[in-house]
Amino acid sequence: MTIAEAIREYVNETEGLELYEQEPEKGLGILVKGDNSYMETIMNLTKYFDDHNVDDVNLELEGMYVECQGDDVIVFFPNIEA
């Protein structure tokens, strides 16, 4: 499983998250809705990678950043195509 596949599966399995692909030039994004914590989302995503033996050998997670959008937060992975 690739990093992108793991992120997509994690988002599909987790309530309060959606894939954010409206700005593909910024890379793959995770929309963290409302009261959910983006930091907790990142920690749980990391655990998901560990639990599924997914390694970031190509450093695709490098440069991850967040943007606020009202009450929501978008976590962008600029090295992963949306």
Phi and psi in radians as a Rosetta constraint file:
Dihedral C 1 N 2 CA 2 C 2 CIRCULARHARMONIC -1.452 0.35
Dihedral N 2 CA 2 C 2 N 3 CIRCULARHARMONIC 2.940 0.35
Dihedral C 2 N 3 CA 3 C 3 CIRCULARHARMONIC -1.030 0.35
Dihedral N 3 CA 3 C 3 N 4 CIRCULARHARMONIC -0.817 0.35
Dihedral C 3 N 4 CA 4 C 4 CIRCULARHARMONIC -1.061 0.35
Dihedral N 4 CA 4 C 4 N 5 CIRCULARHARMONIC -0.770 0.35
Dihedral C 4 N 5 CA 5 C 5 CIRCULARHARMONIC -1.095 0.35
Dihedral N 5 CA 5 C 5 N 6 CIRCULARHARMONIC -0.736 0.35
Dihedral C 5 N 6 CA 6 C 6 CIRCULARHARMONIC -1.115 0.35
Dihedral N 6 CA 6 C 6 N 7 CIRCULARHARMONIC -0.736 0.35
Dihedral C 6 N 7 CA 7 C 7 CIRCULARHARMONIC -1.084 0.35
Dihedral N 7 CA 7 C 7 N 8 CIRCULARHARMONIC -0.807 0.35
Dihedral C 7 N 8 CA 8 C 8 CIRCULARHARMONIC -1.078 0.35
Dihedral N 8 CA 8 C 8 N 9 CIRCULARHARMONIC -0.761 0.35
Dihedral C 8 N 9 CA 9 C 9 CIRCULARHARMONIC -1.137 0.35
Dihedral N 9 CA 9 C 9 N 10 CIRCULARHARMONIC -0.752 0.35
Dihedral C 9 N 10 CA 10 C 10 CIRCULARHARMONIC -1.035 0.35
Dihedral N 10 CA 10 C 10 N 11 CIRCULARHARMONIC -0.803 0.35
Dihedral C 10 N 11 CA 11 C 11 CIRCULARHARMONIC -1.095 0.35
Dihedral N 11 CA 11 C 11 N 12 CIRCULARHARMONIC -0.759 0.35
Dihedral C 11 N 12 CA 12 C 12 CIRCULARHARMONIC -1.096 0.35
Dihedral N 12 CA 12 C 12 N 13 CIRCULARHARMONIC -0.524 0.35
Dihedral C 12 N 13 CA 13 C 13 CIRCULARHARMONIC -1.580 0.35
Dihedral N 13 CA 13 C 13 N 14 CIRCULARHARMONIC -0.103 0.35
Dihedral C 13 N 14 CA 14 C 14 CIRCULARHARMONIC -2.036 0.35
Dihedral N 14 CA 14 C 14 N 15 CIRCULARHARMONIC 2.154 0.35
Dihedral C 14 N 15 CA 15 C 15 CIRCULARHARMONIC -1.200 0.35
Dihedral N 15 CA 15 C 15 N 16 CIRCULARHARMONIC 2.472 0.35
Dihedral C 15 N 16 CA 16 C 16 CIRCULARHARMONIC 1.556 0.35
Dihedral N 16 CA 16 C 16 N 17 CIRCULARHARMONIC 0.060 0.35
Dihedral C 16 N 17 CA 17 C 17 CIRCULARHARMONIC -2.143 0.35
Dihedral N 17 CA 17 C 17 N 18 CIRCULARHARMONIC 2.591 0.35
Dihedral C 17 N 18 CA 18 C 18 CIRCULARHARMONIC -2.469 0.35
Dihedral N 18 CA 18 C 18 N 19 CIRCULARHARMONIC 2.637 0.35
Dihedral C 18 N 19 CA 19 C 19 CIRCULARHARMONIC -1.243 0.35
Dihedral N 19 CA 19 C 19 N 20 CIRCULARHARMONIC 2.451 0.35
Dihedral C 19 N 20 CA 20 C 20 CIRCULARHARMONIC -2.050 0.35
Dihedral N 20 CA 20 C 20 N 21 CIRCULARHARMONIC 1.914 0.35
Dihedral C 20 N 21 CA 21 C 21 CIRCULARHARMONIC -2.193 0.35
Dihedral N 21 CA 21 C 21 N 22 CIRCULARHARMONIC 0.306 0.35
Dihedral C 21 N 22 CA 22 C 22 CIRCULARHARMONIC -1.285 0.35
Dihedral N 22 CA 22 C 22 N 23 CIRCULARHARMONIC -0.352 0.35
Dihedral C 22 N 23 CA 23 C 23 CIRCULARHARMONIC -2.171 0.35
Dihedral N 23 CA 23 C 23 N 24 CIRCULARHARMONIC 1.269 0.35
Dihedral C 23 N 24 CA 24 C 24 CIRCULARHARMONIC -1.046 0.35
Dihedral N 24 CA 24 C 24 N 25 CIRCULARHARMONIC -0.414 0.35
Dihedral C 24 N 25 CA 25 C 25 CIRCULARHARMONIC -1.153 0.35
Dihedral N 25 CA 25 C 25 N 26 CIRCULARHARMONIC -0.309 0.35
Dihedral C 25 N 26 CA 26 C 26 CIRCULARHARMONIC -1.590 0.35
Dihedral N 26 CA 26 C 26 N 27 CIRCULARHARMONIC -0.085 0.35
Dihedral C 26 N 27 CA 27 C 27 CIRCULARHARMONIC 1.637 0.35
Dihedral N 27 CA 27 C 27 N 28 CIRCULARHARMONIC -3.057 0.35
Dihedral C 27 N 28 CA 28 C 28 CIRCULARHARMONIC -1.183 0.35
Dihedral N 28 CA 28 C 28 N 29 CIRCULARHARMONIC 2.382 0.35
Dihedral C 28 N 29 CA 29 C 29 CIRCULARHARMONIC -2.218 0.35
Dihedral N 29 CA 29 C 29 N 30 CIRCULARHARMONIC 2.616 0.35
Dihedral C 29 N 30 CA 30 C 30 CIRCULARHARMONIC -1.987 0.35
Dihedral N 30 CA 30 C 30 N 31 CIRCULARHARMONIC 2.118 0.35
Dihedral C 30 N 31 CA 31 C 31 CIRCULARHARMONIC -1.527 0.35
Dihedral N 31 CA 31 C 31 N 32 CIRCULARHARMONIC 2.005 0.35
Dihedral C 31 N 32 CA 32 C 32 CIRCULARHARMONIC -1.742 0.35
Dihedral N 32 CA 32 C 32 N 33 CIRCULARHARMONIC 1.938 0.35
Dihedral C 32 N 33 CA 33 C 33 CIRCULARHARMONIC -1.445 0.35
Dihedral N 33 CA 33 C 33 N 34 CIRCULARHARMONIC 2.454 0.35
Dihedral C 33 N 34 CA 34 C 34 CIRCULARHARMONIC 0.877 0.35
Dihedral N 34 CA 34 C 34 N 35 CIRCULARHARMONIC -2.110 0.35
Dihedral C 34 N 35 CA 35 C 35 CIRCULARHARMONIC -1.404 0.35
Dihedral N 35 CA 35 C 35 N 36 CIRCULARHARMONIC -0.028 0.35
Dihedral C 35 N 36 CA 36 C 36 CIRCULARHARMONIC -1.242 0.35
Dihedral N 36 CA 36 C 36 N 37 CIRCULARHARMONIC 2.542 0.35
Dihedral C 36 N 37 CA 37 C 37 CIRCULARHARMONIC -1.572 0.35
Dihedral N 37 CA 37 C 37 N 38 CIRCULARHARMONIC 2.197 0.35
Dihedral C 37 N 38 CA 38 C 38 CIRCULARHARMONIC -1.202 0.35
Dihedral N 38 CA 38 C 38 N 39 CIRCULARHARMONIC -0.543 0.35
Dihedral C 38 N 39 CA 39 C 39 CIRCULARHARMONIC -1.157 0.35
Dihedral N 39 CA 39 C 39 N 40 CIRCULARHARMONIC -0.728 0.35
Dihedral C 39 N 40 CA 40 C 40 CIRCULARHARMONIC -1.129 0.35
Dihedral N 40 CA 40 C 40 N 41 CIRCULARHARMONIC -0.663 0.35
Dihedral C 40 N 41 CA 41 C 41 CIRCULARHARMONIC -1.046 0.35
Dihedral N 41 CA 41 C 41 N 42 CIRCULARHARMONIC -0.788 0.35
Dihedral C 41 N 42 CA 42 C 42 CIRCULARHARMONIC -1.128 0.35
Dihedral N 42 CA 42 C 42 N 43 CIRCULARHARMONIC -0.747 0.35
Dihedral C 42 N 43 CA 43 C 43 CIRCULARHARMONIC -1.097 0.35
Dihedral N 43 CA 43 C 43 N 44 CIRCULARHARMONIC -0.750 0.35
Dihedral C 43 N 44 CA 44 C 44 CIRCULARHARMONIC -1.208 0.35
Dihedral N 44 CA 44 C 44 N 45 CIRCULARHARMONIC -0.595 0.35
Dihedral C 44 N 45 CA 45 C 45 CIRCULARHARMONIC -1.129 0.35
Dihedral N 45 CA 45 C 45 N 46 CIRCULARHARMONIC -0.728 0.35
Dihedral C 45 N 46 CA 46 C 46 CIRCULARHARMONIC -1.059 0.35
Dihedral N 46 CA 46 C 46 N 47 CIRCULARHARMONIC -0.757 0.35
Dihedral C 46 N 47 CA 47 C 47 CIRCULARHARMONIC -1.103 0.35
Dihedral N 47 CA 47 C 47 N 48 CIRCULARHARMONIC -0.687 0.35
Dihedral C 47 N 48 CA 48 C 48 CIRCULARHARMONIC -1.034 0.35
Dihedral N 48 CA 48 C 48 N 49 CIRCULARHARMONIC -0.778 0.35
Dihedral C 48 N 49 CA 49 C 49 CIRCULARHARMONIC -1.016 0.35
Dihedral N 49 CA 49 C 49 N 50 CIRCULARHARMONIC -0.836 0.35
Dihedral C 49 N 50 CA 50 C 50 CIRCULARHARMONIC -1.051 0.35
Dihedral N 50 CA 50 C 50 N 51 CIRCULARHARMONIC -0.814 0.35
Dihedral C 50 N 51 CA 51 C 51 CIRCULARHARMONIC -1.121 0.35
Dihedral N 51 CA 51 C 51 N 52 CIRCULARHARMONIC -0.456 0.35
Dihedral C 51 N 52 CA 52 C 52 CIRCULARHARMONIC -1.907 0.35
Dihedral N 52 CA 52 C 52 N 53 CIRCULARHARMONIC 0.261 0.35
Dihedral C 52 N 53 CA 53 C 53 CIRCULARHARMONIC 0.916 0.35
Dihedral N 53 CA 53 C 53 N 54 CIRCULARHARMONIC 0.795 0.35
Dihedral C 53 N 54 CA 54 C 54 CIRCULARHARMONIC -1.774 0.35
Dihedral N 54 CA 54 C 54 N 55 CIRCULARHARMONIC 2.114 0.35
Dihedral C 54 N 55 CA 55 C 55 CIRCULARHARMONIC -1.953 0.35
Dihedral N 55 CA 55 C 55 N 56 CIRCULARHARMONIC 2.481 0.35
Dihedral C 55 N 56 CA 56 C 56 CIRCULARHARMONIC -1.633 0.35
Dihedral N 56 CA 56 C 56 N 57 CIRCULARHARMONIC 1.166 0.35
Dihedral C 56 N 57 CA 57 C 57 CIRCULARHARMONIC -1.218 0.35
Dihedral N 57 CA 57 C 57 N 58 CIRCULARHARMONIC -0.415 0.35
Dihedral C 57 N 58 CA 58 C 58 CIRCULARHARMONIC -1.719 0.35
Dihedral N 58 CA 58 C 58 N 59 CIRCULARHARMONIC 0.167 0.35
Dihedral C 58 N 59 CA 59 C 59 CIRCULARHARMONIC 0.959 0.35
Dihedral N 59 CA 59 C 59 N 60 CIRCULARHARMONIC 0.734 0.35
Dihedral C 59 N 60 CA 60 C 60 CIRCULARHARMONIC -1.221 0.35
Dihedral N 60 CA 60 C 60 N 61 CIRCULARHARMONIC -0.382 0.35
Dihedral C 60 N 61 CA 61 C 61 CIRCULARHARMONIC -1.461 0.35
Dihedral N 61 CA 61 C 61 N 62 CIRCULARHARMONIC -0.165 0.35
Dihedral C 61 N 62 CA 62 C 62 CIRCULARHARMONIC -1.007 0.35
Dihedral N 62 CA 62 C 62 N 63 CIRCULARHARMONIC 2.358 0.35
Dihedral C 62 N 63 CA 63 C 63 CIRCULARHARMONIC 1.492 0.35
Dihedral N 63 CA 63 C 63 N 64 CIRCULARHARMONIC 0.169 0.35
Dihedral C 63 N 64 CA 64 C 64 CIRCULARHARMONIC -0.962 0.35
Dihedral N 64 CA 64 C 64 N 65 CIRCULARHARMONIC 2.461 0.35
Dihedral C 64 N 65 CA 65 C 65 CIRCULARHARMONIC -2.589 0.35
Dihedral N 65 CA 65 C 65 N 66 CIRCULARHARMONIC 2.910 0.35
Dihedral C 65 N 66 CA 66 C 66 CIRCULARHARMONIC -2.127 0.35
Dihedral N 66 CA 66 C 66 N 67 CIRCULARHARMONIC 2.641 0.35
Dihedral C 66 N 67 CA 67 C 67 CIRCULARHARMONIC -2.343 0.35
Dihedral N 67 CA 67 C 67 N 68 CIRCULARHARMONIC 2.431 0.35
Dihedral C 67 N 68 CA 68 C 68 CIRCULARHARMONIC -1.479 0.35
Dihedral N 68 CA 68 C 68 N 69 CIRCULARHARMONIC 2.500 0.35
Dihedral C 68 N 69 CA 69 C 69 CIRCULARHARMONIC -2.455 0.35
Dihedral N 69 CA 69 C 69 N 70 CIRCULARHARMONIC 1.522 0.35
Dihedral C 69 N 70 CA 70 C 70 CIRCULARHARMONIC 1.172 0.35
Dihedral N 70 CA 70 C 70 N 71 CIRCULARHARMONIC -2.201 0.35
Dihedral C 70 N 71 CA 71 C 71 CIRCULARHARMONIC -1.476 0.35
Dihedral N 71 CA 71 C 71 N 72 CIRCULARHARMONIC -0.115 0.35
Dihedral C 71 N 72 CA 72 C 72 CIRCULARHARMONIC -1.750 0.35
Dihedral N 72 CA 72 C 72 N 73 CIRCULARHARMONIC 2.853 0.35
Dihedral C 72 N 73 CA 73 C 73 CIRCULARHARMONIC -2.242 0.35
Dihedral N 73 CA 73 C 73 N 74 CIRCULARHARMONIC 2.430 0.35
Dihedral C 73 N 74 CA 74 C 74 CIRCULARHARMONIC -1.939 0.35
Dihedral N 74 CA 74 C 74 N 75 CIRCULARHARMONIC 2.198 0.35
Dihedral C 74 N 75 CA 75 C 75 CIRCULARHARMONIC -1.724 0.35
Dihedral N 75 CA 75 C 75 N 76 CIRCULARHARMONIC 2.044 0.35
Dihedral C 75 N 76 CA 76 C 76 CIRCULARHARMONIC -1.786 0.35
Dihedral N 76 CA 76 C 76 N 77 CIRCULARHARMONIC 2.458 0.35
Dihedral C 76 N 77 CA 77 C 77 CIRCULARHARMONIC -2.049 0.35
Dihedral N 77 CA 77 C 77 N 78 CIRCULARHARMONIC 1.580 0.35
Dihedral C 77 N 78 CA 78 C 78 CIRCULARHARMONIC -1.147 0.35
Dihedral N 78 CA 78 C 78 N 79 CIRCULARHARMONIC -0.303 0.35
Dihedral C 78 N 79 CA 79 C 79 CIRCULARHARMONIC -1.601 0.35
Dihedral N 79 CA 79 C 79 N 80 CIRCULARHARMONIC 0.058 0.35
Dihedral C 79 N 80 CA 80 C 80 CIRCULARHARMONIC -2.042 0.35
Dihedral N 80 CA 80 C 80 N 81 CIRCULARHARMONIC 2.161 0.35
Dihedral C 80 N 81 CA 81 C 81 CIRCULARHARMONIC -1.169 0.35
Dihedral N 81 CA 81 C 81 N 82 CIRCULARHARMONIC 2.324 0.35
